[in-house]
C-alpha cells in the first residue's frame, strides 16, 4: 500500500514533500516582528540618552536585564510547551506580549515606562522562542528540516536589516521625530501577532507520543541524550567566538568608516546572512549538517583574520561579509541539530536549554571581547574569536550523525510531530 503523507506535510504532484505553508507563515511572522523591534531598538539608545537624558550605563543595564530575562524565560516556556503538548498558544502569547508593548514606546512619559516596555517585550521574546522553534521542527518533514529552519532564519534576518533601514528612512521623512517612527513600528508587530493567531495551525499530536510530566526533571534532561549535550557544548564554544556585532562597527570605525554610515556594517552582514542561510539549509538536507558547519567556522576564522590584520576599509568589509556568511552556514544548522538530537516530546525543553546556554555564552563572549579590545588592542579581540572558533571546529567531529543527511532524531521526525 503506498505511503500517505503525514498530516501537515505538503507534497508536490510527484509525491515529493515540500515545506508546509505554516513554515512560511512562521517565517513572515518572525520577519514582521523583527522589522518592528529593530525599528525601535535601532533608535532606542539615542532616544534614551538624547531625548530622555539617560546615561550610557543606564542603557547598558536596561539591555543587559532585558536580554538575560529573555534567555531565562525560554527554558520555562519550552518546558511548558512539552508538558502541555502544544506550541502555538505559547508562541502566540509571546508575540502578543511583544506587540502590546510597542505603543508604549511613543507614549512613554519617562524612562521607567520604557524600561517596563522593554522588559515585557523581552519576556515575550523568551516565551515565544523555544515553542516556535519546536513548532518548526514539528511541522517540517524530517528530510526538509534544514530547509525549514533555514527559511525561518532567513526571513527573520531580512527583518533584522529592513528594520534599521526603515528607521533611518522614517527619521528623515519625519524630521527626526522619534515618536512618529515608533508609531509606524506598531503596525508590523500587530500584523505578526494576527498571522500566528489565525494563519498557523498546529499539527495534531500523535496518539502514541509520550506525555511529559516534568520536562526539567533530572530524568527527562537525561533523556535528551549525550548527542544533544555535545551539540550544546560545541555551540557554547562557538558562541564565545561570535561576540556582539557591535565590535564589527567599532572595527569599521577604526578603519575610517564615517559614523553616519555605521549602520551599513549590520546591513551588509545581515544581507549576506539572510541570503545564505536558506540555501545552506536546503543543501544540508542532502549532504549532511556538520560538513557545512565546518565550512561556516572556517569562514568565521577567515573573517577574524581579515578584521584583525586589515588596515583599510576594503579588508574590514571583506571580514564583515565573511562574518555574515559564517552566520548563514551555522545558525539554521544549529537549530536543526538540536531538533534532530532529541525525542520529539522534549523539543521545547531542548531549545530552551540550548538558548539559555548560548545566551550566557554570548554575554561572556562580549565581555571577553571588550576586555581584549581595551587591554591589548582590537586585533587580539578577533584573534581570540578565531581561537574559540578553532576549538569549536575540533568539536564538530563528535557531533551526532556527522556526514549524514537529516534524520528524524530519537523519536522525532514528522511522524512524531504529526
BADOGU-506193 format. One record per residue (C-alpha): chain; x, y, z. Coordinates in steps of 0.1 Angstrom, whole numbers, plus 2048, in hexadecimal, padded with zeros to 3 digits. Example, Ala and Ser with C-alpha at 12.3 -4.5 7.8 and 13.67 -1.06 7.14 Angstrom:
% residues 2
+------+-----+-----+-----+
: unit :  px :  py :  pz :
+------+-----+-----+-----+
:    A : 87B : 7D3 : 84E :
:    A : 889 : 7F5 : 847 :
+------+-----+-----+-----+
//
This chain:
% residues 418
+------+-----+-----+-----+
: unit :  px :  py :  pz :
+------+-----+-----+-----+
:    A : 800 : 800 : 800 :
:    A : 80F : 822 : 7F6 :
:    A : 81B : 837 : 813 :
:    A : 805 : 855 : 81A :
:    A : 813 : 877 : 824 :
:    A : 811 : 880 : 849 :
:    A : 7F8 : 89A : 854 :
:    A : 806 : 8BD : 850 :
:    A : 81F : 8B2 : 835 :
:    A : 819 : 8C0 : 812 :
:    A : 824 : 8AB : 7F4 :
:    A : 82A : 8B4 : 7D0 :
:    A : 818 : 8A3 : 7B4 :
:    A : 835 : 88B : 7B1 :
:    A : 831 : 880 : 7D5 :
:    A : 850 : 893 : 7E2 :
:    A : 84A : 8A5 : 803 :
:    A : 84C : 8CB : 804 :
:    A : 84C : 8E4 : 820 :
:    A : 82A : 8E9 : 82F :
:    A : 81A : 90B : 82B :
:    A : 81C : 910 : 851 :
:    A : 842 : 910 : 850 :
:    A : 840 : 92E : 837 :
:    A : 827 : 93F : 84E :
:    A : 83D : 93B : 86C :
:    A : 85A : 949 : 858 :
:    A : 845 : 968 : 84F :
:    A : 83A : 96B : 873 :
:    A : 85F : 96D : 87E :
:    A : 867 : 985 : 862 :
:    A : 84B : 99D : 86B :
:    A : 852 : 99D : 890 :
:    A : 877 : 9A2 : 889 :
:    A : 86F : 9C0 : 873 :
:    A : 85A : 9CF : 88F :
:    A : 873 : 9C8 : 8AA :
:    A : 892 : 9D3 : 897 :
:    A : 881 : 9F4 : 88C :
:    A : 87E : 9FC : 8B1 :
:    A : 89E : 9ED : 8BE :
:    A : 8B3 : 9FE : 8A4 :
:    A : 8A8 : A1F : 8B2 :
:    A : 8A2 : A17 : 8D6 :
:    A : 8C6 : A1D : 8E4 :
:    A : 8C6 : A40 : 8D4 :
:    A : 8A3 : A47 : 8DF :
:    A : 8AB : A3D : 903 :
:    A : 8CB : A52 : 905 :
:    A : 8C2 : A70 : 8F0 :
:    A : 89C : A71 : 8F3 :
:    A : 898 : A66 : 917 :
:    A : 8BA : A6D : 926 :
:    A : 8C4 : A4A : 930 :
:    A : 8E8 : A41 : 935 :
:    A : 8FB : A27 : 920 :
:    A : 8FD : A12 : 93F :
:    A : 8D8 : A12 : 943 :
:    A : 8D4 : A07 : 91E :
:    A : 8EC : 9EB : 924 :
:    A : 8DA : 9DF : 944 :
:    A : 8B8 : 9E1 : 932 :
:    A : 8C5 : 9CC : 915 :
:    A : 8D7 : 9B3 : 92B :
:    A : 8B9 : 9AC : 941 :
:    A : 8A2 : 9AA : 922 :
:    A : 8B7 : 990 : 910 :
:    A : 8BE : 97C : 930 :
:    A : 899 : 97B : 936 :
:    A : 892 : 96E : 913 :
:    A : 8AC : 952 : 916 :
:    A : 89F : 946 : 938 :
:    A : 87B : 947 : 92D :
:    A : 882 : 931 : 90F :
:    A : 88A : 913 : 925 :
:    A : 869 : 914 : 937 :
:    A : 853 : 91B : 919 :
:    A : 864 : 8FE : 905 :
:    A : 85F : 8E6 : 922 :
:    A : 83A : 8F2 : 926 :
:    A : 834 : 8EB : 901 :
:    A : 840 : 8C8 : 906 :
:    A : 82B : 8C3 : 926 :
:    A : 80A : 8CF : 916 :
:    A : 813 : 8BF : 8F4 :
:    A : 80C : 8DF : 8E0 :
:    A : 822 : 8FA : 8D2 :
:    A : 80D : 913 : 8BF :
:    A : 7FB : 923 : 8DD :
:    A : 81B : 92B : 8EF :
:    A : 82B : 938 : 8CF :
:    A : 80D : 94E : 8C9 :
:    A : 80D : 95A : 8ED :
:    A : 832 : 965 : 8E8 :
:    A : 82B : 978 : 8C8 :
:    A : 80C : 987 : 8D8 :
:    A : 81F : 994 : 8F6 :
:    A : 839 : 9A3 : 8DE :
:    A : 81E : 9B4 : 8C9 :
:    A : 80C : 9C4 : 8E6 :
:    A : 82C : 9D4 : 8F3 :
:    A : 833 : 9E7 : 8D2 :
:    A : 81A : A03 : 8D8 :
:    A : 82A : A0A : 8FA :
:    A : 84A : A16 : 8E9 :
:    A : 83A : A35 : 8D8 :
:    A : 824 : A3B : 8F6 :
:    A : 83D : A37 : 912 :
:    A : 840 : A57 : 928 :
:    A : 85F : A4A : 93A :
:    A : 87C : A32 : 939 :
:    A : 86A : A1B : 952 :
:    A : 84E : A14 : 938 :
:    A : 868 : A0C : 91E :
:    A : 87A : 9F5 : 935 :
:    A : 859 : 9E3 : 93D :
:    A : 850 : 9E0 : 918 :
:    A : 873 : 9D3 : 90E :
:    A : 871 : 9BA : 92B :
:    A : 84E : 9AD : 920 :
:    A : 85A : 9AC : 8FC :
:    A : 877 : 996 : 904 :
:    A : 861 : 980 : 91A :
:    A : 84C : 97B : 8FB :
:    A : 86A : 972 : 8E7 :
:    A : 874 : 959 : 901 :
:    A : 851 : 949 : 902 :
:    A : 84F : 945 : 8DC :
:    A : 872 : 93A : 8D3 :
:    A : 874 : 916 : 8DE :
:    A : 850 : 90C : 8D6 :
:    A : 852 : 91C : 8B4 :
:    A : 872 : 909 : 8AB :
:    A : 863 : 8E9 : 8B8 :
:    A : 844 : 8F0 : 8A3 :
:    A : 85A : 8F4 : 884 :
:    A : 86A : 8D2 : 88B :
:    A : 847 : 8C3 : 891 :
:    A : 839 : 8D1 : 870 :
:    A : 857 : 8C9 : 859 :
:    A : 85C : 8A8 : 847 :
:    A : 87C : 898 : 855 :
:    A : 88D : 899 : 833 :
:    A : 886 : 8BE : 830 :
:    A : 88D : 8C9 : 854 :
:    A : 8AD : 8DC : 84A :
:    A : 89A : 8EF : 82F :
:    A : 87E : 8F7 : 848 :
:    A : 896 : 906 : 862 :
:    A : 8AA : 918 : 847 :
:    A : 88B : 928 : 838 :
:    A : 87E : 934 : 85A :
:    A : 8A0 : 942 : 863 :
:    A : 8A4 : 952 : 841 :
:    A : 883 : 965 : 844 :
:    A : 88B : 96F : 868 :
:    A : 8AC : 97D : 85D :
:    A : 89C : 991 : 840 :
:    A : 888 : 9A2 : 85C :
:    A : 8A8 : 9A8 : 86F :
:    A : 8B6 : 9BE : 853 :
:    A : 896 : 9CD : 845 :
:    A : 88C : 9DA : 868 :
:    A : 8AB : 9F1 : 86C :
:    A : 8A8 : 9FC : 848 :
:    A : 884 : A05 : 84D :
:    A : 88D : A18 : 86D :
:    A : 8A7 : A2C : 85A :
:    A : 88F : A35 : 83E :
:    A : 872 : A3E : 855 :
:    A : 888 : A53 : 86B :
:    A : 891 : A67 : 84C :
:    A : 86C : A68 : 841 :
:    A : 85F : A73 : 863 :
:    A : 87C : A8C : 869 :
:    A : 88B : A78 : 886 :
:    A : 86A : A73 : 898 :
:    A : 86F : A54 : 8AD :
:    A : 84B : A4F : 8B7 :
:    A : 83F : A4F : 893 :
:    A : 857 : A33 : 88A :
:    A : 84D : A20 : 8A9 :
:    A : 829 : A22 : 89F :
:    A : 830 : A14 : 87D :
:    A : 843 : 9F7 : 88E :
:    A : 822 : 9ED : 89F :
:    A : 812 : 9E1 : 87E :
:    A : 829 : 9C4 : 874 :
:    A : 829 : 9B7 : 899 :
:    A : 803 : 9B3 : 89A :
:    A : 803 : 9A5 : 876 :
:    A : 81C : 98A : 883 :
:    A : 805 : 982 : 8A0 :
:    A : 7E7 : 97F : 88A :
:    A : 7F9 : 968 : 872 :
:    A : 804 : 94F : 88C :
:    A : 7E2 : 950 : 89D :
:    A : 7CD : 94A : 87E :
:    A : 7E4 : 93C : 862 :
:    A : 7F8 : 921 : 875 :
:    A : 7E8 : 8FF : 87E :
:    A : 7FA : 8E9 : 895 :
:    A : 7FE : 8C5 : 88A :
:    A : 7E9 : 8AA : 89C :
:    A : 7FD : 89A : 8B8 :
:    A : 803 : 875 : 8B0 :
:    A : 7EF : 85E : 8C6 :
:    A : 80E : 849 : 8D0 :
:    A : 825 : 866 : 8D9 :
:    A : 830 : 864 : 8FD :
:    A : 821 : 87E : 915 :
:    A : 83B : 891 : 92A :
:    A : 832 : 89A : 94E :
:    A : 851 : 8AE : 958 :
:    A : 868 : 8B7 : 93B :
:    A : 882 : 8C7 : 951 :
:    A : 887 : 8A9 : 968 :
:    A : 8A8 : 897 : 969 :
:    A : 899 : 878 : 959 :
:    A : 88B : 88C : 93B :
:    A : 8AA : 8A0 : 936 :
:    A : 8BE : 880 : 935 :
:    A : 8A6 : 874 : 919 :
:    A : 8B2 : 891 : 903 :
:    A : 8D0 : 87B : 8FD :
:    A : 8F6 : 87F : 8FA :
:    A : 8F3 : 88B : 8D6 :
:    A : 8DE : 8A9 : 8E0 :
:    A : 8F6 : 8B3 : 8FC :
:    A : 913 : 8B1 : 8E4 :
:    A : 901 : 8C8 : 8CC :
:    A : 8FC : 8E0 : 8E9 :
:    A : 920 : 8DE : 8F3 :
:    A : 92C : 8E5 : 8CF :
:    A : 913 : 901 : 8CB :
:    A : 91F : 911 : 8EC :
:    A : 943 : 911 : 8E1 :
:    A : 939 : 91E : 8BE :
:    A : 924 : 93A : 8CE :
:    A : 943 : 945 : 8E1 :
:    A : 952 : 94B : 8BF :
:    A : 935 : 960 : 8B1 :
:    A : 933 : 97D : 8C9 :
:    A : 91C : 99B : 8C4 :
:    A : 91B : 9AA : 8A1 :
:    A : 921 : 9CC : 8B2 :
:    A : 946 : 9C3 : 8B0 :
:    A : 943 : 9C1 : 88A :
:    A : 936 : 9E5 : 88B :
:    A : 952 : 9F0 : 8A1 :
:    A : 96C : 9E0 : 88B :
:    A : 95D : 9F0 : 86C :
:    A : 95F : A12 : 87E :
:    A : 984 : A0C : 886 :
:    A : 98A : A05 : 861 :
:    A : 97A : A27 : 857 :
:    A : 955 : A20 : 852 :
:    A : 942 : A41 : 859 :
:    A : 92A : A3E : 877 :
:    A : 90C : A47 : 862 :
:    A : 912 : A27 : 84D :
:    A : 917 : A10 : 86B :
:    A : 8F5 : 9FE : 866 :
:    A : 902 : 9F2 : 844 :
:    A : 918 : 9D9 : 857 :
:    A : 8FA : 9C7 : 865 :
:    A : 8E6 : 9CB : 844 :
:    A : 902 : 9BA : 830 :
:    A : 908 : 99F : 849 :
:    A : 8E3 : 996 : 84C :
:    A : 8DD : 998 : 827 :
:    A : 8F8 : 97D : 821 :
:    A : 8EA : 969 : 83F :
:    A : 8C6 : 96A : 832 :
:    A : 8D0 : 961 : 80F :
:    A : 8E4 : 943 : 819 :
:    A : 8D3 : 932 : 836 :
:    A : 8B5 : 923 : 823 :
:    A : 8CA : 915 : 806 :
:    A : 8E2 : 906 : 820 :
:    A : 8C5 : 8F6 : 832 :
:    A : 8B8 : 8E7 : 811 :
:    A : 8DB : 8D9 : 809 :
:    A : 8DF : 8CB : 82C :
:    A : 8C0 : 8B5 : 827 :
:    A : 8D3 : 8A4 : 80A :
:    A : 8F7 : 8A2 : 815 :
:    A : 8F6 : 8A5 : 83C :
:    A : 8F9 : 8C0 : 856 :
:    A : 91C : 8BF : 865 :
:    A : 930 : 8C2 : 846 :
:    A : 91E : 8E3 : 83E :
:    A : 922 : 8ED : 863 :
:    A : 948 : 8E8 : 85F :
:    A : 948 : 8FE : 840 :
:    A : 935 : 919 : 854 :
:    A : 94F : 918 : 870 :
:    A : 96B : 91B : 856 :
:    A : 959 : 93A : 849 :
:    A : 959 : 948 : 86C :
:    A : 97E : 942 : 871 :
:    A : 985 : 953 : 84F :
:    A : 96E : 970 : 85A :
:    A : 981 : 974 : 87A :
:    A : 9A3 : 975 : 868 :
:    A : 997 : 98F : 850 :
:    A : 989 : 9A4 : 86C :
:    A : 9A9 : 99F : 881 :
:    A : 9C3 : 9A8 : 867 :
:    A : 9B2 : 9BE : 84D :
:    A : 9BB : 9E3 : 84E :
:    A : 9A2 : 9F0 : 835 :
:    A : 97D : 9F0 : 830 :
:    A : 97F : 9D6 : 813 :
:    A : 98D : 9BB : 82A :
:    A : 975 : 9C4 : 846 :
:    A : 958 : 9C2 : 82E :
:    A : 964 : 99F : 823 :
:    A : 965 : 995 : 847 :
:    A : 942 : 9A1 : 84D :
:    A : 934 : 98F : 82F :
:    A : 946 : 96F : 839 :
:    A : 937 : 973 : 85C :
:    A : 914 : 974 : 84C :
:    A : 91D : 955 : 837 :
:    A : 928 : 942 : 856 :
:    A : 906 : 94A : 867 :
:    A : 8F4 : 93D : 848 :
:    A : 908 : 91C : 849 :
:    A : 902 : 916 : 86F :
:    A : 8E4 : 926 : 87F :
:    A : 8C8 : 912 : 86E :
:    A : 8DC : 8F2 : 870 :
:    A : 8E1 : 8F5 : 895 :
:    A : 8BB : 8F7 : 89A :
:    A : 8B7 : 8D9 : 883 :
:    A : 8D1 : 8C5 : 896 :
:    A : 8BF : 8CC : 8B7 :
:    A : 89D : 8C0 : 8A8 :
:    A : 8AD : 8A0 : 89A :
:    A : 8C0 : 897 : 8BA :
:    A : 8A3 : 894 : 8D2 :
:    A : 881 : 882 : 8D6 :
:    A : 864 : 895 : 8C6 :
:    A : 852 : 898 : 8E7 :
:    A : 870 : 8AB : 8F6 :
:    A : 878 : 8C3 : 8DA :
:    A : 86B : 8E2 : 8EC :
:    A : 880 : 8DA : 90A :
:    A : 89E : 8D4 : 8F4 :
:    A : 89B : 8F5 : 8E2 :
:    A : 896 : 907 : 903 :
:    A : 8B6 : 8F8 : 912 :
:    A : 8C9 : 8FE : 8F2 :
:    A : 8BF : 923 : 8F1 :
:    A : 8C7 : 928 : 915 :
:    A : 8EA : 91A : 912 :
:    A : 8F2 : 92D : 8F2 :
:    A : 8E3 : 94D : 8FF :
:    A : 8FA : 94B : 91E :
:    A : 917 : 943 : 907 :
:    A : 910 : 961 : 8F1 :
:    A : 910 : 978 : 90F :
:    A : 932 : 969 : 91A :
:    A : 940 : 96C : 8F7 :
:    A : 938 : 991 : 8F5 :
:    A : 948 : 997 : 917 :
:    A : 967 : 984 : 90C :
:    A : 968 : 997 : 8EB :
:    A : 964 : 9B9 : 8FD :
:    A : 980 : 9B0 : 916 :
:    A : 998 : 9A6 : 8FA :
:    A : 98F : 9C5 : 8E6 :
:    A : 996 : 9DC : 903 :
:    A : 9B3 : 9C8 : 911 :
:    A : 9C9 : 9BE : 8F4 :
:    A : 9B8 : 9CC : 8D5 :
:    A : 99D : 9C5 : 8BA :
:    A : 9B2 : 9AC : 8A8 :
:    A : 9B3 : 995 : 8C6 :
:    A : 98D : 996 : 8C9 :
:    A : 98A : 986 : 8A7 :
:    A : 9A7 : 96E : 8AC :
:    A : 997 : 962 : 8CC :
:    A : 977 : 95C : 8B8 :
:    A : 98B : 948 : 89E :
:    A : 999 : 933 : 8BA :
:    A : 977 : 92A : 8C8 :
:    A : 96A : 923 : 8A5 :
:    A : 987 : 90B : 8A0 :
:    A : 97E : 8F8 : 8C0 :
:    A : 95A : 8F6 : 8B5 :
:    A : 966 : 8E8 : 893 :
:    A : 978 : 8CC : 8A5 :
:    A : 958 : 8C4 : 8B9 :
:    A : 943 : 8BF : 899 :
:    A : 952 : 89C : 894 :
:    A : 93F : 890 : 8B3 :
:    A : 91E : 89D : 8A8 :
:    A : 902 : 882 : 8A3 :
:    A : 8FB : 877 : 87F :
:    A : 918 : 88A : 870 :
:    A : 91B : 887 : 84B :
:    A : 8F8 : 878 : 847 :
:    A : 8D7 : 887 : 83B :
:    A : 8BC : 895 : 851 :
:    A : 8AC : 87B : 867 :
:    A : 88D : 87A : 87D :
:    A : 8A1 : 878 : 89D :
:    A : 899 : 863 : 8BC :
:    A : 874 : 85F : 8B9 :
:    A : 873 : 87F : 8A3 :
:    A : 86A : 887 : 880 :
:    A : 84A : 890 : 86F :
:    A : 83A : 86F : 878 :
:    A : 83E : 878 : 89D :
:    A : 832 : 89C : 898 :
:    A : 814 : 894 : 883 :
+------+-----+-----+-----+
//
